[in-house]
Amino acid sequence: MILIVVKYRVRPEAVDRFLDEVADFTAATRAEPGNLWFEWSRSVEREDEFVLVEAFRDGTGEAHVNSDHFRAGLASMKPLLAETPLIVSRVVDGEGWDRMGELTVDE
C-alpha cells in the first residue's frame, strides 16, 4: 500500500475553517476505489498545523493525483496555507492497520 502523511501549516485566519474548506476534497478522495483511509487530525503541539494520514492500494496513487478533485482540492487549499506542506510518502507492506504487539489491551 502507499502510505502518506502530510503536515499542513495553515494561516491563522483560516485555522477555524480549514476542515470545512477541505471537506469536498476529503469526501471525493474517500470515495476513490483505491483509497484505504484519508484521516485529518489537528496537532496537539501547534494549533495551526493539521496532519493528514492517508493510504491507497498499490497502483492507485496515480489515479488519485491525476483526478479533478485532487487538483481542485490543492487549488482551494493553497491560499489557506502558511507554508509548503511537509510530506512522507512510502510504499509499505499491508492493506490496513495492524494491532500493536508491544501494547496489548485485554478487552
Buried (B, 14 or more C-beta within 10 A) or exposed (E): BBBBBBBBBBEEEBBEEBEEBBEEBBEBBEEBEBBBBBEBEBEEEEEBBBBBBBBBBEEBBEBBEEBEBBEEBEEEBEEBBEEEBEEEEEEEEEEEEEEEEEEEEEE
